[in-house]
């Protein structure tokens, strides 16, 4: 009896590779783009929505940036996966989408203003330390945003960056040096902040219209005062509604 030849592993894998290649080409066709110094900037999206994959390359060139307003008002976009090393995400890039969870890649160094403005379904976001400045209104009016993770390296929280959001507590890493005007305005569920560092500047209106904000900022500043007196105030926790520590 003649034994039939065994299929090689390449014979078995080839259909899978073809399917993967076709899928990646289909994804690339969903985007309009421009070339800049041998890299790709995505400038538009015309795909069906749902889960979106940002490809690592298009036409053999690395995708490094998502331009302004690429996904703005693409209400059917529900998730975004980054495959490559994106370094810049433009203003309004994902505003008014239905993305529920966003993890900004740690290759990103520029995060534009209004980047996820009014994403009402957004539940959580992770911002890496590679992003030094969180832009104005970046995550404002995300009314269900309850979980925000800022990683060490972020230095500035911009104007209205998290205004009118839904989170109840937040850890501010020690790298943060500036809380801008109305950065946390109108966050009605915000009850506590955990400061891992010393004495960032907080605009007088950083917590405007946030319940207990006047008391909270005052207490925080009294705690931070220890830094100026040569005493460590690291890992300082303050409840915004508490009177503990007041004179």
ChimeraX commands (.cxc) that place a marker at each C-alpha (Angstrom):
marker #1 position 0.00,0.00,0.00 radius 0.5
marker #1 position 1.39,3.36,-0.99 radius 0.5
marker #1 position 1.52,5.96,1.77 radius 0.5
marker #1 position 0.23,9.36,0.53 radius 0.5
marker #1 position 2.76,12.18,0.83 radius 0.5
marker #1 position 2.43,14.33,3.92 radius 0.5
marker #1 position 1.59,17.96,3.42 radius 0.5
marker #1 position 4.41,20.24,4.45 radius 0.5
marker #1 position 3.86,22.81,7.16 radius 0.5
marker #1 position 4.15,25.52,4.49 radius 0.5
marker #1 position 1.33,23.87,2.51 radius 0.5
marker #1 position -0.85,23.95,5.61 radius 0.5
marker #1 position 0.08,27.50,6.57 radius 0.5
marker #1 position -0.19,29.03,3.11 radius 0.5
marker #1 position -4.02,29.42,3.07 radius 0.5
marker #1 position -3.85,31.10,6.50 radius 0.5
marker #1 position -1.18,33.50,5.27 radius 0.5
marker #1 position -3.25,34.34,2.19 radius 0.5
marker #1 position -6.34,35.01,4.34 radius 0.5
marker #1 position -4.28,37.23,6.66 radius 0.5
marker #1 position -2.79,39.15,3.74 radius 0.5
marker #1 position -6.20,39.70,2.16 radius 0.5
marker #1 position -7.61,40.88,5.49 radius 0.5
marker #1 position -4.74,43.36,5.96 radius 0.5
marker #1 position -5.15,44.67,2.41 radius 0.5
marker #1 position -8.88,45.13,3.02 radius 0.5
marker #1 position -8.12,47.07,6.20 radius 0.5
marker #1 position -5.62,49.29,4.39 radius 0.5
marker #1 position -8.26,50.08,1.76 radius 0.5
marker #1 position -10.46,51.53,4.51 radius 0.5
marker #1 position -8.03,54.43,4.95 radius 0.5
marker #1 position -6.90,57.43,3.01 radius 0.5
marker #1 position -3.36,58.47,3.78 radius 0.5
marker #1 position -0.43,60.68,2.91 radius 0.5
marker #1 position 3.29,59.96,2.74 radius 0.5
marker #1 position 5.68,62.05,4.81 radius 0.5
marker #1 position 9.43,61.37,4.77 radius 0.5
marker #1 position 8.97,57.67,4.18 radius 0.5
marker #1 position 6.16,57.25,6.72 radius 0.5
marker #1 position 2.38,57.11,6.48 radius 0.5
marker #1 position -0.07,59.55,8.03 radius 0.5
marker #1 position -3.66,58.26,8.06 radius 0.5
marker #1 position -5.91,61.11,6.95 radius 0.5
marker #1 position -9.33,59.49,6.59 radius 0.5
marker #1 position -11.44,56.41,7.25 radius 0.5
marker #1 position -14.27,54.97,5.14 radius 0.5
marker #1 position -14.56,51.46,6.58 radius 0.5
marker #1 position -17.62,49.68,7.99 radius 0.5
marker #1 position -16.88,50.51,11.61 radius 0.5
marker #1 position -16.97,48.00,14.45 radius 0.5
marker #1 position -13.49,46.95,15.60 radius 0.5
marker #1 position -10.87,48.95,13.72 radius 0.5
marker #1 position -7.24,47.88,13.35 radius 0.5
marker #1 position -4.66,50.57,12.68 radius 0.5
marker #1 position -2.13,48.76,10.45 radius 0.5
marker #1 position 1.58,48.83,11.13 radius 0.5
marker #1 position 2.39,49.45,7.46 radius 0.5
marker #1 position 0.67,50.62,4.29 radius 0.5
marker #1 position 2.38,50.05,0.95 radius 0.5
marker #1 position 5.44,48.86,2.86 radius 0.5
marker #1 position 5.83,52.13,4.76 radius 0.5
marker #1 position 5.37,52.42,8.54 radius 0.5
marker #1 position 2.19,54.08,9.80 radius 0.5
marker #1 position 3.31,56.68,12.35 radius 0.5
marker #1 position 0.45,59.14,12.71 radius 0.5
marker #1 position -3.32,59.47,12.76 radius 0.5
marker #1 position -4.31,62.89,11.48 radius 0.5
marker #1 position -6.91,65.33,12.75 radius 0.5
marker #1 position -10.54,64.19,12.83 radius 0.5
marker #1 position -9.90,60.88,11.04 radius 0.5
marker #1 position -12.62,59.04,12.95 radius 0.5
marker #1 position -14.63,62.05,14.12 radius 0.5
marker #1 position -18.35,61.23,14.24 radius 0.5
marker #1 position -17.77,57.68,13.04 radius 0.5
marker #1 position -20.41,56.50,15.49 radius 0.5
marker #1 position -20.14,52.88,14.36 radius 0.5
marker #1 position -16.47,52.55,15.42 radius 0.5
marker #1 position -16.52,50.51,18.63 radius 0.5
marker #1 position -12.87,49.65,19.29 radius 0.5
marker #1 position -9.39,50.53,18.04 radius 0.5
marker #1 position -6.31,48.30,17.99 radius 0.5
marker #1 position -2.90,49.73,17.15 radius 0.5
marker #1 position -0.59,47.30,15.36 radius 0.5
marker #1 position 2.48,49.48,14.79 radius 0.5
marker #1 position 4.36,52.33,16.43 radius 0.5
marker #1 position 2.07,55.32,16.16 radius 0.5
marker #1 position 3.76,58.45,17.51 radius 0.5
marker #1 position 1.05,61.06,16.98 radius 0.5
marker #1 position -2.74,61.09,17.30 radius 0.5
marker #1 position -4.26,64.31,16.00 radius 0.5
marker #1 position -6.96,66.57,17.38 radius 0.5
marker #1 position -10.52,65.26,17.25 radius 0.5
marker #1 position -9.14,61.93,15.95 radius 0.5
marker #1 position -11.67,59.72,17.78 radius 0.5
marker #1 position -14.22,62.31,18.91 radius 0.5
marker #1 position -17.86,61.24,18.90 radius 0.5
marker #1 position -17.08,57.56,18.29 radius 0.5
marker #1 position -18.54,54.58,20.19 radius 0.5
marker #1 position -15.18,53.28,21.43 radius 0.5
marker #1 position -15.62,51.75,24.89 radius 0.5
marker #1 position -12.02,51.18,25.98 radius 0.5
marker #1 position -8.89,52.95,24.77 radius 0.5
marker #1 position -5.27,52.04,25.46 radius 0.5
marker #1 position -2.97,54.67,23.98 radius 0.5
marker #1 position 0.21,52.94,22.75 radius 0.5
marker #1 position 3.42,53.78,24.61 radius 0.5
marker #1 position 4.95,54.89,21.31 radius 0.5
marker #1 position 2.67,57.94,21.21 radius 0.5
marker #1 position 4.31,61.25,22.13 radius 0.5
marker #1 position 1.64,63.64,20.84 radius 0.5
marker #1 position -2.01,63.47,21.83 radius 0.5
marker #1 position -4.13,66.19,20.26 radius 0.5
marker #1 position -6.86,68.38,21.69 radius 0.5
marker #1 position -10.41,66.96,21.75 radius 0.5
marker #1 position -8.96,63.56,20.80 radius 0.5
marker #1 position -11.87,61.60,22.34 radius 0.5
marker #1 position -14.29,64.41,23.05 radius 0.5
marker #1 position -17.88,63.34,23.74 radius 0.5
marker #1 position -17.29,59.60,23.44 radius 0.5
marker #1 position -20.33,58.80,25.54 radius 0.5
marker #1 position -19.68,55.05,25.60 radius 0.5
marker #1 position -16.06,55.33,26.71 radius 0.5
marker #1 position -15.57,53.41,29.97 radius 0.5
marker #1 position -11.80,53.36,30.45 radius 0.5
marker #1 position -8.63,54.90,29.10 radius 0.5
marker #1 position -4.92,54.27,29.68 radius 0.5
marker #1 position -2.50,57.10,28.90 radius 0.5
marker #1 position 1.19,56.12,28.83 radius 0.5
marker #1 position 4.08,58.13,30.21 radius 0.5
marker #1 position 5.32,58.71,26.67 radius 0.5
marker #1 position 2.59,61.37,26.37 radius 0.5
marker #1 position 3.92,64.42,28.23 radius 0.5
marker #1 position 0.88,66.64,27.73 radius 0.5
marker #1 position -2.78,65.67,27.67 radius 0.5
marker #1 position -4.45,68.11,25.27 radius 0.5
marker #1 position -7.32,70.47,25.97 radius 0.5
marker #1 position -10.74,68.78,26.14 radius 0.5
marker #1 position -8.99,65.50,25.22 radius 0.5
marker #1 position -11.42,63.28,27.15 radius 0.5
marker #1 position -14.03,65.84,28.11 radius 0.5
marker #1 position -17.74,65.06,28.14 radius 0.5
marker #1 position -17.17,61.30,28.18 radius 0.5
marker #1 position -20.07,60.87,30.53 radius 0.5
marker #1 position -19.48,57.17,31.30 radius 0.5
marker #1 position -15.71,57.36,31.66 radius 0.5
marker #1 position -15.16,55.79,35.07 radius 0.5
marker #1 position -11.61,54.43,34.92 radius 0.5
marker #1 position -8.64,56.64,34.00 radius 0.5
marker #1 position -5.05,55.42,34.26 radius 0.5
marker #1 position -2.26,57.97,33.93 radius 0.5
marker #1 position 1.20,56.40,33.83 radius 0.5
marker #1 position 4.35,58.00,35.15 radius 0.5
marker #1 position 5.80,60.40,32.60 radius 0.5
marker #1 position 2.68,62.47,31.97 radius 0.5
marker #1 position 3.54,66.01,33.07 radius 0.5
marker #1 position 0.55,68.21,32.21 radius 0.5
marker #1 position -3.22,67.75,32.28 radius 0.5
marker #1 position -4.67,70.28,29.84 radius 0.5
marker #1 position -7.62,72.64,29.98 radius 0.5
marker #1 position -10.88,70.73,30.47 radius 0.5
marker #1 position -9.01,67.50,29.71 radius 0.5
marker #1 position -11.34,65.37,31.88 radius 0.5
marker #1 position -14.19,67.81,32.44 radius 0.5
marker #1 position -17.71,66.43,32.84 radius 0.5
marker #1 position -16.56,62.83,33.17 radius 0.5
marker #1 position -17.86,60.12,35.49 radius 0.5
marker #1 position -14.86,58.80,37.45 radius 0.5
marker #1 position -14.90,58.75,41.24 radius 0.5
marker #1 position -11.18,58.60,42.01 radius 0.5
marker #1 position -7.88,59.00,40.24 radius 0.5
marker #1 position -4.16,58.52,40.78 radius 0.5
marker #1 position -2.03,61.51,39.76 radius 0.5
marker #1 position 1.52,60.27,39.07 radius 0.5
marker #1 position 4.52,62.05,40.50 radius 0.5
marker #1 position 5.58,63.25,37.07 radius 0.5
marker #1 position 2.57,65.60,36.80 radius 0.5
marker #1 position 3.56,69.24,37.34 radius 0.5
marker #1 position 0.52,71.10,36.02 radius 0.5
marker #1 position -3.26,70.77,36.34 radius 0.5
marker #1 position -4.69,73.34,33.94 radius 0.5
marker #1 position -7.81,75.47,34.01 radius 0.5
marker #1 position -10.94,73.36,34.57 radius 0.5
marker #1 position -8.98,70.14,34.01 radius 0.5
marker #1 position -11.50,68.28,36.21 radius 0.5
marker #1 position -14.44,70.68,36.06 radius 0.5
marker #1 position -17.91,69.29,36.48 radius 0.5
marker #1 position -16.81,65.81,37.58 radius 0.5
marker #1 position -19.73,65.30,39.91 radius 0.5
marker #1 position -18.73,61.81,41.04 radius 0.5
marker #1 position -15.12,62.70,41.83 radius 0.5
marker #1 position -14.58,62.07,45.53 radius 0.5
marker #1 position -10.84,61.44,45.92 radius 0.5
marker #1 position -7.48,61.97,44.31 radius 0.5
marker #1 position -4.28,60.13,45.12 radius 0.5
marker #1 position -1.14,62.20,44.53 radius 0.5
marker #1 position 2.03,60.17,44.10 radius 0.5
marker #1 position 4.25,63.25,43.80 radius 0.5
marker #1 position 4.82,66.67,45.27 radius 0.5
marker #1 position 3.39,70.08,44.52 radius 0.5
marker #1 position 2.10,70.19,40.95 radius 0.5
marker #1 position 0.68,73.56,40.05 radius 0.5
marker #1 position -3.12,73.46,40.12 radius 0.5
marker #1 position -5.04,76.25,38.45 radius 0.5
marker #1 position -7.53,77.85,40.89 radius 0.5
marker #1 position -10.34,76.61,38.66 radius 0.5
marker #1 position -8.93,73.14,38.00 radius 0.5
marker #1 position -11.87,71.56,39.88 radius 0.5
marker #1 position -14.52,74.14,39.03 radius 0.5
marker #1 position -18.09,72.92,39.66 radius 0.5
marker #1 position -16.83,69.64,41.07 radius 0.5
marker #1 position -18.62,68.99,44.39 radius 0.5
marker #1 position -16.30,69.59,47.34 radius 0.5
marker #1 position -13.65,70.97,45.00 radius 0.5
marker #1 position -12.81,74.08,47.01 radius 0.5
marker #1 position -12.19,71.99,50.12 radius 0.5
marker #1 position -10.35,69.33,48.12 radius 0.5
marker #1 position -7.92,71.70,46.43 radius 0.5
marker #1 position -7.29,73.49,49.72 radius 0.5
marker #1 position -6.50,70.23,51.50 radius 0.5
marker #1 position -4.28,69.07,48.69 radius 0.5
marker #1 position -2.30,72.30,48.76 radius 0.5
marker #1 position -1.83,72.05,52.51 radius 0.5
marker #1 position -0.50,68.54,52.08 radius 0.5
marker #1 position 1.81,69.63,49.26 radius 0.5
marker #1 position 3.12,72.45,51.47 radius 0.5
marker #1 position 5.28,69.84,53.18 radius 0.5
marker #1 position 7.39,69.67,50.04 radius 0.5
marker #1 position 8.28,73.34,50.38 radius 0.5
marker #1 position 9.24,72.81,54.01 radius 0.5
marker #1 position 11.56,69.94,53.12 radius 0.5
marker #1 position 9.20,67.19,54.25 radius 0.5
marker #1 position 8.10,64.47,51.87 radius 0.5
marker #1 position 4.43,64.44,50.95 radius 0.5
marker #1 position 4.56,61.53,48.56 radius 0.5
marker #1 position 1.57,59.22,48.36 radius 0.5
marker #1 position -0.69,61.95,49.70 radius 0.5
marker #1 position -4.34,60.91,49.60 radius 0.5
marker #1 position -7.15,63.42,49.99 radius 0.5
marker #1 position -10.90,62.96,49.90 radius 0.5
marker #1 position -12.50,65.95,48.21 radius 0.5
marker #1 position -15.47,65.90,50.55 radius 0.5
marker #1 position -13.45,65.46,53.72 radius 0.5
marker #1 position -12.52,68.16,56.22 radius 0.5
marker #1 position -9.64,66.08,57.63 radius 0.5
marker #1 position -6.47,68.09,57.91 radius 0.5
marker #1 position -8.16,71.48,57.76 radius 0.5
marker #1 position -7.11,74.13,60.21 radius 0.5
marker link #1:1,2 radius 0.2
marker link #1:2,3 radius 0.2
marker link #1:3,4 radius 0.2
marker link #1:4,5 radius 0.2
marker link #1:5,6 radius 0.2
marker link #1:6,7 radius 0.2
marker link #1:7,8 radius 0.2
marker link #1:8,9 radius 0.2
marker link #1:9,10 radius 0.2
marker link #1:10,11 radius 0.2
marker link #1:11,12 radius 0.2
marker link #1:12,13 radius 0.2
marker link #1:13,14 radius 0.2
marker link #1:14,15 radius 0.2
marker link #1:15,16 radius 0.2
marker link #1:16,17 radius 0.2
marker link #1:17,18 radius 0.2
marker link #1:18,19 radius 0.2
marker link #1:19,20 radius 0.2
marker link #1:20,21 radius 0.2
marker link #1:21,22 radius 0.2
marker link #1:22,23 radius 0.2
marker link #1:23,24 radius 0.2
marker link #1:24,25 radius 0.2
marker link #1:25,26 radius 0.2
marker link #1:26,27 radius 0.2
marker link #1:27,28 radius 0.2
marker link #1:28,29 radius 0.2
marker link #1:29,30 radius 0.2
marker link #1:30,31 radius 0.2
marker link #1:31,32 radius 0.2
marker link #1:32,33 radius 0.2
marker link #1:33,34 radius 0.2
marker link #1:34,35 radius 0.2
marker link #1:35,36 radius 0.2
marker link #1:36,37 radius 0.2
marker link #1:37,38 radius 0.2
marker link #1:38,39 radius 0.2
marker link #1:39,40 radius 0.2
marker link #1:40,41 radius 0.2
marker link #1:41,42 radius 0.2
marker link #1:42,43 radius 0.2
marker link #1:43,44 radius 0.2
marker link #1:44,45 radius 0.2
marker link #1:45,46 radius 0.2
marker link #1:46,47 radius 0.2
marker link #1:47,48 radius 0.2
marker link #1:48,49 radius 0.2
marker link #1:49,50 radius 0.2
marker link #1:50,51 radius 0.2
marker link #1:51,52 radius 0.2
marker link #1:52,53 radius 0.2
marker link #1:53,54 radius 0.2
marker link #1:54,55 radius 0.2
marker link #1:55,56 radius 0.2
marker link #1:56,57 radius 0.2
marker link #1:57,58 radius 0.2
marker link #1:58,59 radius 0.2
marker link #1:59,60 radius 0.2
marker link #1:60,61 radius 0.2
marker link #1:61,62 radius 0.2
marker link #1:62,63 radius 0.2
marker link #1:63,64 radius 0.2
marker link #1:64,65 radius 0.2
marker link #1:65,66 radius 0.2
marker link #1:66,67 radius 0.2
marker link #1:67,68 radius 0.2
marker link #1:68,69 radius 0.2
marker link #1:69,70 radius 0.2
marker link #1:70,71 radius 0.2
marker link #1:71,72 radius 0.2
marker link #1:72,73 radius 0.2
marker link #1:73,74 radius 0.2
marker link #1:74,75 radius 0.2
marker link #1:75,76 radius 0.2
marker link #1:76,77 radius 0.2
marker link #1:77,78 radius 0.2
marker link #1:78,79 radius 0.2
marker link #1:79,80 radius 0.2
marker link #1:80,81 radius 0.2
marker link #1:81,82 radius 0.2
marker link #1:82,83 radius 0.2
marker link #1:83,84 radius 0.2
marker link #1:84,85 radius 0.2
marker link #1:85,86 radius 0.2
marker link #1:86,87 radius 0.2
marker link #1:87,88 radius 0.2
marker link #1:88,89 radius 0.2
marker link #1:89,90 radius 0.2
marker link #1:90,91 radius 0.2
marker link #1:91,92 radius 0.2
marker link #1:92,93 radius 0.2
marker link #1:93,94 radius 0.2
marker link #1:94,95 radius 0.2
marker link #1:95,96 radius 0.2
marker link #1:96,97 radius 0.2
marker link #1:97,98 radius 0.2
marker link #1:98,99 radius 0.2
marker link #1:99,100 radius 0.2
marker link #1:100,101 radius 0.2
marker link #1:101,102 radius 0.2
marker link #1:102,103 radius 0.2
marker link #1:103,104 radius 0.2
marker link #1:104,105 radius 0.2
marker link #1:105,106 radius 0.2
marker link #1:106,107 radius 0.2
marker link #1:107,108 radius 0.2
marker link #1:108,109 radius 0.2
marker link #1:109,110 radius 0.2
marker link #1:110,111 radius 0.2
marker link #1:111,112 radius 0.2
marker link #1:112,113 radius 0.2
marker link #1:113,114 radius 0.2
marker link #1:114,115 radius 0.2
marker link #1:115,116 radius 0.2
marker link #1:116,117 radius 0.2
marker link #1:117,118 radius 0.2
marker link #1:118,119 radius 0.2
marker link #1:119,120 radius 0.2
marker link #1:120,121 radius 0.2
marker link #1:121,122 radius 0.2
marker link #1:122,123 radius 0.2
marker link #1:123,124 radius 0.2
marker link #1:124,125 radius 0.2
marker link #1:125,126 radius 0.2
marker link #1:126,127 radius 0.2
marker link #1:127,128 radius 0.2
marker link #1:128,129 radius 0.2
marker link #1:129,130 radius 0.2
marker link #1:130,131 radius 0.2
marker link #1:131,132 radius 0.2
marker link #1:132,133 radius 0.2
marker link #1:133,134 radius 0.2
marker link #1:134,135 radius 0.2
marker link #1:135,136 radius 0.2
marker link #1:136,137 radius 0.2
marker link #1:137,138 radius 0.2
marker link #1:138,139 radius 0.2
marker link #1:139,140 radius 0.2
marker link #1:140,141 radius 0.2
marker link #1:141,142 radius 0.2
marker link #1:142,143 radius 0.2
marker link #1:143,144 radius 0.2
marker link #1:144,145 radius 0.2
marker link #1:145,146 radius 0.2
marker link #1:146,147 radius 0.2
marker link #1:147,148 radius 0.2
marker link #1:148,149 radius 0.2
marker link #1:149,150 radius 0.2
marker link #1:150,151 radius 0.2
marker link #1:151,152 radius 0.2
marker link #1:152,153 radius 0.2
marker link #1:153,154 radius 0.2
marker link #1:154,155 radius 0.2
marker link #1:155,156 radius 0.2
marker link #1:156,157 radius 0.2
marker link #1:157,158 radius 0.2
marker link #1:158,159 radius 0.2
marker link #1:159,160 radius 0.2
marker link #1:160,161 radius 0.2
marker link #1:161,162 radius 0.2
marker link #1:162,163 radius 0.2
marker link #1:163,164 radius 0.2
marker link #1:164,165 radius 0.2
marker link #1:165,166 radius 0.2
marker link #1:166,167 radius 0.2
marker link #1:167,168 radius 0.2
marker link #1:168,169 radius 0.2
marker link #1:169,170 radius 0.2
marker link #1:170,171 radius 0.2
marker link #1:171,172 radius 0.2
marker link #1:172,173 radius 0.2
marker link #1:173,174 radius 0.2
marker link #1:174,175 radius 0.2
marker link #1:175,176 radius 0.2
marker link #1:176,177 radius 0.2
marker link #1:177,178 radius 0.2
marker link #1:178,179 radius 0.2
marker link #1:179,180 radius 0.2
marker link #1:180,181 radius 0.2
marker link #1:181,182 radius 0.2
marker link #1:182,183 radius 0.2
marker link #1:183,184 radius 0.2
marker link #1:184,185 radius 0.2
marker link #1:185,186 radius 0.2
marker link #1:186,187 radius 0.2
marker link #1:187,188 radius 0.2
marker link #1:188,189 radius 0.2
marker link #1:189,190 radius 0.2
marker link #1:190,191 radius 0.2
marker link #1:191,192 radius 0.2
marker link #1:192,193 radius 0.2
marker link #1:193,194 radius 0.2
marker link #1:194,195 radius 0.2
marker link #1:195,196 radius 0.2
marker link #1:196,197 radius 0.2
marker link #1:197,198 radius 0.2
marker link #1:198,199 radius 0.2
marker link #1:199,200 radius 0.2
marker link #1:200,201 radius 0.2
marker link #1:201,202 radius 0.2
marker link #1:202,203 radius 0.2
marker link #1:203,204 radius 0.2
marker link #1:204,205 radius 0.2
marker link #1:205,206 radius 0.2
marker link #1:206,207 radius 0.2
marker link #1:207,208 radius 0.2
marker link #1:208,209 radius 0.2
marker link #1:209,210 radius 0.2
marker link #1:210,211 radius 0.2
marker link #1:211,212 radius 0.2
marker link #1:212,213 radius 0.2
marker link #1:213,214 radius 0.2
marker link #1:214,215 radius 0.2
marker link #1:215,216 radius 0.2
marker link #1:216,217 radius 0.2
marker link #1:217,218 radius 0.2
marker link #1:218,219 radius 0.2
marker link #1:219,220 radius 0.2
marker link #1:220,221 radius 0.2
marker link #1:221,222 radius 0.2
marker link #1:222,223 radius 0.2
marker link #1:223,224 radius 0.2
marker link #1:224,225 radius 0.2
marker link #1:225,226 radius 0.2
marker link #1:226,227 radius 0.2
marker link #1:227,228 radius 0.2
marker link #1:228,229 radius 0.2
marker link #1:229,230 radius 0.2
marker link #1:230,231 radius 0.2
marker link #1:231,232 radius 0.2
marker link #1:232,233 radius 0.2
marker link #1:233,234 radius 0.2
marker link #1:234,235 radius 0.2
marker link #1:235,236 radius 0.2
marker link #1:236,237 radius 0.2
marker link #1:237,238 radius 0.2
marker link #1:238,239 radius 0.2
marker link #1:239,240 radius 0.2
marker link #1:240,241 radius 0.2
marker link #1:241,242 radius 0.2
marker link #1:242,243 radius 0.2
marker link #1:243,244 radius 0.2
marker link #1:244,245 radius 0.2
marker link #1:245,246 radius 0.2
marker link #1:246,247 radius 0.2
view
